Amino acid sequence: MKKLFYLAIVAAALTATSCATVFCGSKKTITLDSNIPVESAKLTIDGHKYNNVSFPYVVKVKRGFNETIVKAEAEGYTPTTLVIDKTFNPVSVLNILGMVWWAVDAATGAMMKPEYNYYELEFTTPQPAENRQM
């Protein structure tokens, strides 16, 4: 009976390695939308540039402990910035048998995920010079 118990533990250990990395990967797909109809915007997501973007726009962003910065520009509107915070990925809890697997998930970033799957960029029109308050 003890041998069967130990065999079950070894089997579980071999199949549960780095669960978040295996099941979720190191990137997460999110949707970016806008509060205005934009046919051609420019996005910069963590330094990567995307031109001629129309919304809604589906993109993969890195998981990890650092926030993701999205900068958006559209003709006739003030550029806008969106900060995507990260939260704990509960799939990582499946690594109950070893710290090595937690370390793999932490190193690949799979331990964290973007807080939401959907984000809306808030574009505003620039105010004319005579309407600005000093």
FENTAGI-V602028 format. One record per pair of residues at least 12 apart in sequence whose C-alpha atoms are under 7 Angstrom apart, sorted by sequence separation. I is the first residue (numbers start at 1). J is the second residue. D is the distance in whole Angstrom. If there is no record, write none. Layout:
I|J|D, I|J|D
This chain:
40|52|4, 41|53|5, 70|82|5, 40|53|5, 41|54|6, 69|82|6, 70|83|6, 39|53|7, 40|54|5, 69|83|5, 39|54|5, 68|83|6, 69|84|6, 38|54|6, 67|83|7, 68|84|5, 38|55|7, 67|84|6, 68|85|7, 67|85|5, 67|86|6, 92|111|6, 34|55|6, 65|86|7, 33|55|5, 46|68|6, 89|111|5, 32|55|7, 33|56|4, 46|69|5, 88|111|6, 89|112|5, 32|56|6, 33|57|6, 45|69|6, 46|70|7, 88|112|5, 89|113|6, 31|56|6, 32|57|5, 45|70|5, 87|112|5, 88|113|6, 31|57|6, 32|58|6, 44|70|6, 45|71|7, 86|112|6, 87|113|5, 31|58|4, 43|70|7, 44|71|5, 86|113|5, 87|114|6, 30|58|6, 31|59|6, 43|71|6, 44|72|7, 86|114|4, 87|115|5, 29|58|7, 30|59|6, 43|72|5, 85|114|6, 86|115|5, 29|59|6, 30|60|6, 42|72|6, 43|73|7, 84|114|6, 85|115|6, 29|60|4, 41|72|7, 42|73|5, 28|60|5, 29|61|6, 41|73|6, 42|74|7, 27|60|6, 28|61|5, 41|74|5, 27|61|5, 28|62|6, 40|74|7, 27|62|4, 28|63|6, 26|62|6, 27|63|5, 26|63|5, 82|121|7, 80|122|7, 80|123|6, 65|109|7, 64|109|4, 78|123|6, 63|109|5, 64|110|6, 77|123|6, 78|124|6, 63|110|6, 64|111|7, 65|112|6, 77|124|6, 78|125|6, 64|112|5, 77|125|5, 78|126|6, 63|112|6, 64|113|7, 76|125|7, 77|126|6, 63|113|5, 63|114|7, 20|91|5, 19|91|7, 20|92|5, 19|92|6, 19|94|6, 19|95|6, 18|95|6, 16|94|7, 17|95|7, 16|95|6, 26|108|6, 18|101|4, 26|109|6, 13|97|6, 17|101|6, 18|102|6, 21|105|6, 26|110|5, 20|105|6, 25|110|6, 28|113|7, 35|120|7, 18|104|6, 24|110|7, 31|117|6, 32|118|6, 33|119|6, 34|120|5, 35|121|6, 18|105|6, 21|108|7, 30|117|5, 31|118|5, 32|119|5, 33|120|5, 34|121|5, 35|122|6, 36|123|7, 30|118|6, 31|119|6, 32|120|6, 33|121|6, 34|122|6, 35|123|7, 21|110|5, 20|110|5, 20|111|6
